[in-house]
Amino acid sequence: MATIPWCFTLALFMVILLVSPNASIAKMNVIDKYWGENPLWRNHQQQLATCSVGFAEKMTNNISKDVRLYKVTDPSDDPLNPKLGTLRHGATMIEGKVWITFKRNMNIILQRPLLISSFTATDGRGVDVHITGADFKVIPLGQMDGDAIRLVTAKKVWIDHNTLYECQDGLLDVTRGSMDVTISNNWFRNQEKVVLLGHYDGHLRDRNMKATVIFNHFRPNCNQRIPRVQHGLAHVANNLYQGWEQHAIGGSMSPSIKSQANYFIAPKLGNKEVIPTIHILVFCEHFTLNFDQLLTPRI
């Protein structure tokens, strides 16, 4: 069976940040404006760790003199013998805290899943990096399941400015007791199952999960799980939804979801649910539905 390709362009603390520093400051949201106003941001790259919002809070543990700076210069991937200069070497072979950047635009084809440990920042501002192939995981448990990014028993993770699409399973899973996660400024597209918050209904550790989903763009061809929340608490705010098939925000096992200032543009055909009523506690603020026109989110 042919492997379905997936691709993402990653951001901080497993993320490659891709906002152009030349973009209009007035159009930036609070995360991008925090660092984008400084034309000398390249000289102070670790200050990005103070720009995160939501349940992940500030990533200040990634700012210290003991953080090792590592630059990816080689797009190849050898899982058995990671070469110096490759992404896999920087992510898996360096002990302690590491801040990874990229020398130039590149396409990286992962031969095996890439496993990321604590205090790893992957910062791709100023370059265009495409990563395809196998999974990208933070602290793995169990078999590889075909997600683009999967958090397993992870805490305090910021996933920002990625483009994720066309994966075998889902695009982003936050599972097995992971908590204090912020998912921001990402573009999700062309996927049946988009974002899953929580491992499965019977995994009670996910009751402590807290996740912020903010400033994201979901289009085109996103079907369901945008996100789906199982247990825990999710703050879903200032996202733009441009069409979906089954439902936009869903959940099970009595999660708490605060939907705030999201913009929903439903497809013209069929009956589309924004939030199905299946034992979910939902708080809605500035809830906007639009069926006829295309507008940008208020971010």
C-alpha positions as CSV (number, residue, x, y, z in Angstrom):
1,M,0.0,0.0,0.0
2,A,1.4,3.4,-0.9
3,T,2.2,5.7,1.9
4,I,0.1,8.8,2.1
5,P,2.5,11.8,2.2
6,W,2.3,14.4,4.9
7,C,4.2,17.6,5.3
8,F,4.6,20.2,8.0
9,T,6.7,23.3,8.5
10,L,7.5,23.2,12.2
11,A,7.8,26.0,14.9
12,L,9.1,26.5,18.5
13,F,9.7,23.8,21.1
14,M,9.0,21.5,18.3
15,V,8.1,24.2,16.0
16,I,9.6,26.0,13.0
17,L,8.5,29.6,13.1
18,L,7.9,30.9,9.6
19,V,6.4,34.4,10.0
20,S,8.2,36.9,7.7
21,P,9.9,39.7,9.7
22,N,8.9,42.0,6.9
23,A,5.2,41.5,7.4
24,S,3.1,44.5,8.5
25,I,3.4,44.9,12.2
26,A,-0.2,46.2,12.4
27,K,-1.5,42.9,11.0
28,M,0.4,40.7,13.5
29,N,-1.3,39.0,16.5
30,V,0.1,39.3,20.0
31,I,2.6,36.5,19.5
32,D,4.2,37.7,16.3
33,K,4.1,41.3,17.3
34,Y,6.1,40.5,20.4
35,W,9.2,39.7,18.4
36,G,8.4,41.0,15.0
37,E,8.7,44.6,16.0
38,N,12.4,44.1,16.6
39,P,14.4,44.3,13.3
40,L,17.4,42.8,15.1
41,W,15.5,39.7,16.2
42,R,18.2,37.4,14.8
43,N,20.6,38.7,17.5
44,H,18.2,37.8,20.2
45,Q,16.6,34.6,19.0
46,Q,16.0,33.1,22.4
47,Q,13.7,36.0,23.3
48,L,11.1,34.1,21.2
49,A,10.6,31.9,24.3
50,T,8.9,34.8,26.0
51,C,6.3,35.2,23.3
52,S,4.1,32.2,23.9
53,V,0.6,32.6,25.3
54,G,-2.0,30.3,26.7
55,F,-1.6,27.2,28.9
56,A,2.0,26.6,27.8
57,E,2.8,30.0,29.4
58,K,6.3,31.5,28.7
59,M,9.0,29.0,27.7
60,T,11.7,30.6,29.9
61,N,13.4,27.4,30.6
62,N,14.8,27.6,27.1
63,I,16.6,30.9,27.9
64,S,19.9,30.4,29.7
65,K,23.6,30.3,29.2
66,D,23.6,26.5,29.1
67,V,21.4,26.3,26.0
68,R,23.5,24.9,23.1
69,L,23.0,26.6,19.8
70,Y,22.8,24.1,16.9
71,K,22.4,24.9,13.2
72,V,21.0,22.4,10.6
73,T,23.2,22.5,7.5
74,D,22.4,19.1,6.0
75,P,18.9,18.0,4.9
76,S,19.7,14.3,4.9
77,D,18.5,11.8,7.5
78,D,20.2,8.7,8.8
79,P,18.3,7.3,11.8
80,L,21.1,4.7,12.6
81,N,24.0,7.2,12.5
82,P,22.7,10.8,12.6
83,K,25.4,13.0,11.0
84,L,26.5,16.3,12.6
85,G,24.6,19.1,10.8
86,T,21.4,17.1,10.4
87,L,18.1,17.8,12.2
88,R,18.1,14.3,13.7
89,H,21.6,14.9,15.2
90,G,20.5,18.1,16.9
91,A,17.2,16.7,18.2
92,T,18.5,13.4,19.5
93,M,22.3,13.4,20.0
94,I,22.8,16.5,22.1
95,E,22.4,16.3,25.8
96,G,20.7,19.1,27.7
97,K,19.0,22.2,26.3
98,V,19.3,22.9,22.6
99,W,18.1,25.7,20.3
100,I,18.0,24.4,16.7
101,T,18.0,26.8,13.7
102,F,18.4,26.2,9.9
103,K,21.1,27.6,7.6
104,R,18.9,27.8,4.5
105,N,15.7,26.7,2.9
106,M,15.6,22.9,2.7
107,N,13.4,19.7,2.3
108,I,14.0,17.0,4.9
109,I,12.6,13.5,4.3
110,L,12.6,11.6,7.6
111,Q,13.4,7.9,7.2
112,R,12.1,7.1,10.7
113,P,10.0,9.0,13.3
114,L,11.9,11.8,14.9
115,L,11.7,11.8,18.7
116,I,12.1,15.1,20.6
117,S,13.1,15.4,24.2
118,S,12.7,18.1,26.8
119,F,14.0,21.7,26.4
120,T,14.4,21.4,22.6
121,A,13.5,24.5,20.5
122,T,13.3,24.2,16.8
123,D,13.3,27.7,15.3
124,G,12.9,28.1,11.6
125,R,12.3,31.9,11.3
126,G,13.7,33.4,8.1
127,V,13.8,30.1,6.2
128,D,11.3,27.7,4.5
129,V,11.8,24.1,5.8
130,H,9.6,21.2,4.6
131,I,9.6,18.0,6.6
132,T,8.0,14.9,5.2
133,G,8.2,11.1,5.8
134,A,7.8,9.6,9.2
135,D,6.2,10.9,12.5
136,F,7.4,13.8,14.7
137,K,6.9,13.0,18.4
138,V,7.6,14.4,21.8
139,I,8.5,11.6,24.3
140,P,7.1,8.5,22.5
141,L,5.2,5.6,24.0
142,G,3.7,2.7,22.1
143,Q,3.6,2.1,18.3
144,M,4.0,4.9,15.7
145,D,0.5,5.8,14.6
146,G,0.9,8.0,11.5
147,D,0.3,11.5,13.0
148,A,2.3,14.4,11.8
149,I,3.0,15.6,15.4
150,R,2.1,13.6,18.5
151,L,2.7,14.6,22.1
152,V,2.9,11.7,24.6
153,T,3.0,12.4,28.3
154,A,4.5,15.8,27.5
155,K,4.2,19.0,29.6
156,K,4.6,22.6,28.6
157,V,4.8,22.5,24.8
158,W,4.3,25.3,22.3
159,I,3.5,24.4,18.7
160,D,3.5,27.5,16.6
161,H,3.6,28.5,12.9
162,N,3.4,25.1,11.2
163,T,1.7,24.0,8.0
164,L,0.3,20.5,8.4
165,Y,-1.5,18.5,5.9
166,E,-2.1,15.0,4.3
167,C,-1.1,12.7,7.0
168,Q,-2.0,9.0,7.4
169,D,-3.9,9.4,10.6
170,G,-4.3,12.8,12.2
171,L,-2.3,16.0,12.0
172,L,-1.8,16.7,15.7
173,D,-2.5,14.5,18.7
174,V,-2.0,15.6,22.4
175,T,-2.2,12.3,24.3
176,R,-1.5,10.2,27.4
177,G,-1.6,12.9,30.1
178,S,0.0,15.6,28.1
179,M,-0.8,19.1,29.6
180,D,0.0,22.8,29.4
181,V,0.0,22.9,25.6
182,T,-0.4,25.9,23.3
183,I,-1.2,25.4,19.6
184,S,-1.0,28.7,17.8
185,N,-0.7,30.3,14.3
186,N,-0.8,27.0,12.4
187,W,-2.4,26.2,9.1
188,F,-4.2,22.9,9.0
189,R,-5.6,21.6,5.7
190,N,-6.6,18.6,3.6
191,Q,-7.2,16.1,6.4
192,E,-10.0,13.9,7.7
193,K,-9.0,14.0,11.4
194,V,-7.3,17.3,12.3
195,V,-6.5,17.8,16.0
196,L,-7.1,15.3,18.9
197,L,-6.8,16.5,22.5
198,G,-6.8,13.4,24.7
199,H,-5.8,9.8,24.1
200,Y,-9.1,7.9,24.3
201,D,-12.3,7.9,26.4
202,G,-10.9,5.5,29.0
203,H,-7.6,7.3,29.6
204,L,-8.5,9.2,32.8
205,R,-5.1,10.9,33.1
206,D,-6.3,13.3,30.3
207,R,-8.7,14.9,32.8
208,N,-5.7,17.1,33.8
209,M,-5.0,18.1,30.2
210,K,-5.1,21.9,29.5
211,A,-4.6,23.1,25.9
212,T,-5.0,26.4,24.1
213,V,-5.9,26.4,20.4
214,I,-5.5,30.0,19.2
215,F,-4.8,32.0,16.0
216,N,-5.0,28.9,13.8
217,H,-6.5,28.6,10.2
218,F,-8.5,25.5,9.3
219,R,-9.0,25.2,5.5
220,P,-9.5,23.7,3.0
221,N,-10.9,20.2,3.3
222,C,-10.8,19.7,7.1
223,N,-13.5,17.2,8.0
224,Q,-13.6,16.8,11.8
225,R,-11.7,17.1,15.1
226,I,-11.0,20.8,14.8
227,P,-10.3,20.0,17.6
228,R,-11.9,17.0,19.3
229,V,-11.5,17.1,23.1
230,Q,-11.6,14.0,25.3
231,H,-11.5,14.9,29.0
232,G,-9.6,18.0,30.1
233,L,-9.9,21.7,29.4
234,A,-9.5,23.4,26.0
235,H,-9.5,27.1,25.3
236,V,-10.3,27.5,21.5
237,A,-10.0,31.2,20.6
238,N,-9.6,33.4,17.5
239,N,-9.4,30.6,15.0
240,L,-10.7,30.8,11.4
241,Y,-12.8,27.9,10.1
242,Q,-13.5,27.9,6.4
243,G,-15.7,24.9,5.7
244,W,-15.8,21.5,7.3
245,E,-17.7,18.2,6.8
246,Q,-18.9,16.5,10.0
247,H,-18.3,19.0,12.8
248,A,-15.8,21.7,13.8
249,I,-15.4,21.5,17.6
250,G,-16.3,18.1,19.1
251,G,-15.6,16.1,22.2
252,S,-16.5,13.3,24.6
253,M,-16.1,12.3,28.3
254,S,-17.4,15.7,29.6
255,P,-14.5,18.0,28.6
256,S,-14.7,21.7,29.3
257,I,-14.3,23.8,26.1
258,K,-14.2,27.6,26.0
259,S,-14.9,28.8,22.5
260,Q,-14.1,32.5,22.2
261,A,-14.0,34.9,19.2
262,N,-13.8,32.1,16.6
263,Y,-15.0,32.7,13.0
264,F,-16.9,29.9,11.3
265,I,-17.7,30.0,7.6
266,A,-19.8,27.0,6.9
267,P,-20.0,25.2,3.5
268,K,-23.0,26.2,1.4
269,L,-24.2,22.6,1.0
270,G,-25.5,20.2,3.7
271,N,-26.2,20.6,7.4
272,K,-23.0,21.3,9.3
273,E,-22.5,21.1,13.1
274,V,-20.2,23.6,14.8
275,I,-20.4,21.9,18.2
276,P,-22.4,18.6,18.5
277,T,-24.2,18.3,21.8
278,I,-22.7,15.1,23.3
279,H,-22.0,15.8,27.0
280,I,-19.6,18.7,26.5
281,L,-19.5,21.8,28.8
282,V,-19.0,24.7,26.4
283,F,-18.6,28.4,27.1
284,C,-19.1,30.5,24.0
285,E,-18.1,34.2,23.6
286,H,-18.2,36.3,20.4
287,F,-19.4,33.3,18.5
288,T,-19.7,34.1,14.7
289,L,-21.1,32.1,11.9
290,N,-21.0,33.2,8.3
291,F,-22.3,31.3,5.3
292,D,-21.9,33.8,2.5
293,Q,-18.6,35.7,2.7
294,L,-15.0,35.2,3.3
295,L,-13.3,37.2,6.0
296,T,-10.0,37.0,7.9
297,P,-10.1,36.1,11.7
298,R,-9.8,38.8,14.2
299,I,-6.3,38.1,15.5
